[in-house]
């Protein structure tokens, strides 16, 4: 049951990421996606295998849904967060974008617990929400850095990275 749900969420997020107005170039968005994918994959590996604070399911389909979430959905949310943050002018719109995406990825974590693809023996869902908030702040910080380098490159040669 969890695999079709997370594949559907992934497809919807791909459409949102493709058709939204973006300030970052394709290359900068790709760099951000790959780096965020590496970070989220290492996070789940450290938490489940090394520290054993979380326990992943032994069922293959539920584990695949966890991998889709950590390796595809979370980096796409990061790309959507940065481009949305850069497109909004007012602070209230930026905060609303941040909070709505934080709630979205926290609900995905709750659904993982509901579908029994992830359990927290020595960790709590509140800690996961805090880590997700820090993850979105890292996304914003990385996107602003990529945007700085993109503008610097465009100003120097008239083309983007």
Secondary structure, DSSP 4 states (H G I P E B T S, - for coil): -HHHHHHHHHHHHHHHHHHS--SS-HHHHHHHHHHHHHHHHHHHHIIIIIS-SSEE-SSHHHHHHHHHIIIIIHHHHHHHHHHHHHH--SHHHHHHHHHHHHHHHHHHHHHHHHTTSEE-SS--HHHHHHHHHHHHHHHHHHHHHHHHHHHHHHHHHSS--
